[in-house]
Amino acid sequence: EKALLVNKFELSIRTEATHGLILWSGKGVERSDYIALAIVDGRVQMTYDLGSKPVVLRSSVRVNTNRWIRIKAS
């Protein structure tokens, strides 16, 4: 039951890309739950929809600097 209350992930990336998909988890079927992590305009963007409506979170820091960065989400 505790796993249903908290979800966390952490990863490190290094890129020069301004756009690209990092992670996708979902069925790929219209109107199904999903979570996506991408680089959009040089910033990390996390998008998810767990049934009610899509949520979009975007970092304020540019990540396309070719330096290692750590991404944490919970």
C-alpha positions, 0 to 999 in steps of 0.5 A, spaced: 500 500 500 505 504 501 508 504 494 501 507 491 502 513 495 509 515 493 513 514 486 520 517 485 525 516 480 532 519 479 536 519 473 542 523 470 543 525 463 548 529 459 546 532 452 546 537 447 539 536 444 534 541 444 528 536 443 528 529 444 524 524 448 528 521 454 522 516 457 515 514 456 511 509 460 504 508 457 500 503 453 500 508 447 492 508 446 488 514 446 485 516 453 490 511 457 495 513 463 502 515 461 508 519 464 513 522 459 520 525 460 522 529 454 527 535 453 523 541 450 527 547 448 533 545 451 529 544 458 526 538 461 519 537 461 515 532 465 508 530 462 503 525 465 496 524 465 493 519 470 486 519 468 483 526 470 487 531 465 494 532 462 499 535 467 506 539 464 512 540 469 518 544 466 524 546 469 527 553 469 534 551 467 537 549 461 539 542 460 542 542 453 549 544 456 553 537 455 554 537 462 551 531 467 545 533 470 541 529 475 533 529 474 529 527 480 522 527 481 517 524 486 
